[in-house]
Amino acid sequence: MTLTFNPSVVNVVTGVAGVFDSDSSLDYSNVSDGVMRVTGVKFGTDLTGDMTIATVTLEAVGTSGSCELGLFAELSNKTGGAVPPTTNNGTFTISTTLFDTISVTPAGPLTKNVTETQTFTAVCYNGSTEVTGITVEWASSNMNAGTIDSSGVFTTKANGTTYITATAQGVTSNAVSVTVNADNLIDRYDTDDDGVISKDEAITAISDYFEDKISKEDALEIIMAYFG
């Protein structure tokens, strides 16, 4: 039996003899060229019906591609007479999509206050089977309301609504609605509760803006309150 394949797409992992048992020989010498041969002898008076010559385990090479698998079996009887050869072809295809859905939790809708954070988790599935090792890209539809980092941590910024999604390999998750409620900015930065914004409190607001914790508009409101 001879198995042919494209070694840039598929590789032979192992071969196990079938009905020939110890009288069989699995030849891996040309596997790197896309050829594997199996030879063997089976004694018996009735060898009709299906026979498993060998079981070969294949593995994908790379993440995409397709090739034809060619199978050629040539048999002979004990007197050396030839048995008509049989051929069969198949196709080995590497799927480019390892998963078909991404689920983001918590699924929402959520309501958060300014200065709060929320950690989201994305899980990829192939049907109902979880697929691990996939890196997703996070996105916030309204970055004025809040931003999300590569670890899935969402940080609120200002009043508004945004939708959080995770994307990988062309697959996009469910969109999670997050509504951000802005508190009273003056009360938040008036840390000494004297009813006015001091220089240090205004500097804190400016620092929060540059650290992407509040919007430019909110920072300006605190600065104006200081000068006012």
Order of alpha helices (4+ residues) and beta strands (2+ residues): beta-beta-beta-beta-beta-beta-beta-beta-beta-beta-beta-beta-beta-beta-beta-beta-beta-beta-alpha-alpha-alpha
